[in-house]
Amino acid sequence: MTGDERELLQAVLEALTLPYSVDGYQRRLVNRAGWVCTTLKGALEEGDVAWHADYLRRKMRDEEAAAKGGER
């Protein structure tokens, strides 16, 4: 397994591991599952595994920032 492949798998694991206690748990998990599908499909079709791992992590960072902004 390459380092890029490992990074993609790690990003998928991070996306699908969400504490039950977070606000909007189900909605966020469904959204993240959709991002994971898009990410994996893109990686398989386009082959740029590192870019797709970064894409998924960007989506999660944006989601976290929005969630923190909503707490104010």
HUNOR-V535574 format. One record per residue. RES is the residue in three letters. PSI is psi in degrees with one decimal (* if undefined). NEAR is the number of other ideal C-beta (glycine too) atoms within 8 Angstrom. D_CENTER is the distance of its C-alpha to the mean C-alpha in Angstrom with 2 decimals. Layout:
BEGIN
res = (RES | RES)
psi = (PSI | PSI)
near = (NEAR | NEAR)
d_center = (D_CENTER | D_CENTER)
END
This chain:
BEGIN
res = (MET | THR | GLY | ASP | GLU | ARG | GLU | LEU | LEU | GLN | ALA | VAL | LEU | GLU | ALA | LEU | THR | LEU | PRO | TYR | SER | VAL | ASP | GLY | TYR | GLN | ARG | ARG | LEU | VAL | ASN | ARG | ALA | GLY | TRP | VAL | CYS | THR | THR | LEU | LYS | GLY | ALA | LEU | GLU | GLU | GLY | ASP | VAL | ALA | TRP | HIS | ALA | ASP | TYR | LEU | ARG | ARG | LYS | MET | ARG | ASP | GLU | GLU | ALA | ALA | ALA | LYS | GLY | GLY | GLU | ARG)
psi = (135.1 | 165.6 | -38.7 | -40.3 | -40.6 | -42.1 | -39.7 | -45.6 | -38.7 | -41.4 | -40.2 | -44.7 | -44.4 | -41.3 | -36.7 | 2.9 | 103.5 | 128.0 | 138.9 | -24.9 | -7.9 | 146.5 | 137.0 | 33.3 | -54.3 | -45.3 | -45.5 | -39.1 | -40.3 | -44.4 | -45.6 | -37.6 | -38.8 | -42.2 | -39.3 | -45.0 | -46.0 | -42.9 | -49.0 | -40.9 | -45.3 | -43.0 | -40.1 | -40.6 | -38.4 | -24.1 | -4.7 | 79.2 | -42.9 | -42.4 | -41.9 | -35.2 | -43.0 | -40.2 | -47.8 | -42.6 | -35.9 | -43.6 | -42.0 | -40.0 | -42.8 | -41.4 | -45.1 | -41.7 | -41.0 | -39.4 | -40.0 | -35.0 | -30.9 | -15.1 | -14.3 | *)
near = (3 | 6 | 5 | 9 | 9 | 9 | 11 | 16 | 8 | 9 | 13 | 12 | 8 | 9 | 13 | 10 | 5 | 9 | 5 | 5 | 4 | 9 | 5 | 7 | 11 | 6 | 7 | 12 | 10 | 8 | 9 | 14 | 10 | 8 | 12 | 12 | 8 | 8 | 15 | 11 | 8 | 11 | 13 | 7 | 6 | 8 | 6 | 8 | 12 | 9 | 8 | 14 | 15 | 8 | 10 | 15 | 10 | 8 | 11 | 13 | 8 | 8 | 11 | 8 | 8 | 8 | 12 | 7 | 7 | 7 | 5 | 3)
d_center = (20.12 | 19.40 | 17.59 | 15.10 | 14.53 | 14.16 | 11.55 | 9.46 | 10.18 | 9.51 | 5.92 | 5.76 | 8.09 | 6.59 | 3.93 | 7.28 | 9.55 | 10.62 | 14.31 | 16.56 | 18.30 | 15.82 | 17.14 | 15.90 | 14.26 | 14.70 | 13.74 | 10.45 | 9.71 | 11.01 | 9.01 | 5.63 | 7.76 | 8.85 | 5.91 | 5.83 | 9.54 | 9.76 | 8.12 | 10.42 | 13.22 | 13.22 | 13.32 | 16.06 | 17.98 | 17.85 | 17.59 | 15.96 | 13.48 | 13.14 | 12.49 | 9.65 | 7.99 | 8.88 | 7.72 | 3.96 | 5.20 | 7.56 | 5.99 | 5.15 | 8.63 | 10.14 | 9.44 | 10.92 | 13.70 | 14.53 | 14.75 | 17.00 | 18.97 | 19.67 | 21.19 | 24.03)
END
